[in-house]
Amino acid sequence: ELRGDGGVEIEGVAGIEQAGPGEVTFLANPRYAAHLATTRAGAVILAPGHEAPLPCLVSENPYLAFTRAVAVLRPPARPAPGVHASAQVDPSAVLGADVHVGALAVVGRGVRLGARSTLHPQVVLYEGVEVGEDCVLHSGVQVRERCRLGNRVVVQNGAVIGGDGFGFARD
């Protein structure tokens, strides 16, 4: 629900104490409600039952709504499509349209990398890995043999997908 002037232009996001005109902020913790009177934000996202002297978007989950606003107003930078000269891509790998393969990345035999996916530097995709469309694998990620990642998956730095677990079998 929108309350107040719906014509306010919002171009950015910021915390309630840092926000200025043209930025949206949020109130998820009632402990910060006093800041609504002094914030310089152009708009605020808040829960039902709260009032503010500025345009408001009312949401049952203000924090989640704010994260969605961040994704729209500050999307992560996307590297240009292409394969870095220092990357190693097996000739049998299939790379979708507009993928980015960063420096020192290794793409193994039979790998399928979906359209618009990004492999940051030093990502290793072992044999037979499938990565869906619009995925982002940050630097140092390793995806082991024959693992499959769906569409729009983000894997953070240094993660290992498909590695040995911590269990053991007695003999």
ZIWOLIN-V797928 format. One record per residue. N is the residue number from 1. RES is the residue in three letters. D_CENTER is the distance of its C-alpha to the mean C-alpha in Angstrom with 1 decimal. Layout:
# ZIWOLIN-V797928
N/RES/D_CENTER  N/RES/D_CENTER
This chain:
# ZIWOLIN-V797928
1/GLU/25.8  2/LEU/26.2  3/ARG/28.9  4/GLY/30.5  5/ASP/30.2  6/GLY/27.7  7/GLY/28.4  8/VAL/26.6  9/GLU/24.2  10/ILE/20.8  11/GLU/18.9  12/GLY/16.7  13/VAL/15.6  14/ALA/17.3  15/GLY/18.8  16/ILE/22.1  17/GLU/24.3  18/GLN/22.6  19/ALA/22.0  20/GLY/24.3  21/PRO/25.5  22/GLY/23.0  23/GLU/20.2  24/VAL/19.1  25/THR/19.1  26/PHE/19.3  27/LEU/21.9  28/ALA/20.9  29/ASN/23.6  30/PRO/27.1  31/ARG/28.1  32/TYR/26.5  33/ALA/28.4  34/ALA/31.0  35/HIS/28.5  36/LEU/28.4  37/ALA/31.8  38/THR/30.9  39/THR/27.4  40/ARG/27.4  41/ALA/24.2  42/GLY/24.7  43/ALA/23.4  44/VAL/22.3  45/ILE/20.5  46/LEU/22.8  47/ALA/24.3  48/PRO/27.6  49/GLY/30.6  50/HIS/29.4  51/GLU/30.7  52/ALA/29.8  53/PRO/31.8  54/LEU/29.0  55/PRO/27.2  56/CYS/25.2  57/LEU/22.8  58/VAL/23.9  59/SER/21.5  60/GLU/22.3  61/ASN/19.0  62/PRO/18.4  63/TYR/15.6  64/LEU/13.5  65/ALA/14.7  66/PHE/13.7  67/THR/10.0  68/ARG/10.3  69/ALA/12.3  70/VAL/9.9  71/ALA/7.5  72/VAL/10.9  73/LEU/12.6  74/ARG/10.3  75/PRO/7.9  76/PRO/6.9  77/ALA/10.2  78/ARG/10.9  79/PRO/13.9  80/ALA/17.0  81/PRO/18.0  82/GLY/20.6  83/VAL/21.7  84/HIS/22.5  85/ALA/26.2  86/SER/25.9  87/ALA/23.7  88/GLN/25.8  89/VAL/25.3  90/ASP/27.9  91/PRO/29.9  92/SER/29.4  93/ALA/25.6  94/VAL/24.3  95/LEU/21.5  96/GLY/20.2  97/ALA/20.2  98/ASP/18.1  99/VAL/16.6  100/HIS/16.1  101/VAL/17.8  102/GLY/17.8  103/ALA/20.9  104/LEU/22.6  105/ALA/20.4  106/VAL/22.6  107/VAL/22.5  108/GLY/25.3  109/ARG/27.9  110/GLY/27.0  111/VAL/23.2  112/ARG/21.5  113/LEU/18.3  114/GLY/17.0  115/ALA/16.7  116/ARG/14.0  117/SER/12.5  118/THR/12.0  119/LEU/13.8  120/HIS/13.8  121/PRO/17.2  122/GLN/19.2  123/VAL/17.3  124/VAL/20.1  125/LEU/20.3  126/TYR/23.6  127/GLU/26.1  128/GLY/25.3  129/VAL/21.5  130/GLU/19.7  131/VAL/16.1  132/GLY/15.2  133/GLU/13.9  134/ASP/10.6  135/CYS/9.4  136/VAL/8.1  137/LEU/10.5  138/HIS/10.7  139/SER/14.3  140/GLY/16.9  141/VAL/15.4  142/GLN/18.4  143/VAL/18.7  144/ARG/22.3  145/GLU/24.8  146/ARG/24.4  147/CYS/21.1  148/ARG/19.1  149/LEU/15.4  150/GLY/14.7  151/ASN/12.7  152/ARG/8.9  153/VAL/8.7  154/VAL/6.4  155/VAL/9.3  156/GLN/9.6  157/ASN/12.6  158/GLY/16.0  159/ALA/15.4  160/VAL/18.2  161/ILE/18.0  162/GLY/21.5  163/GLY/23.4  164/ASP/26.6  165/GLY/26.4  166/PHE/28.5  167/GLY/31.2  168/PHE/34.5  169/ALA/37.4  170/ARG/40.9  171/ASP/43.8
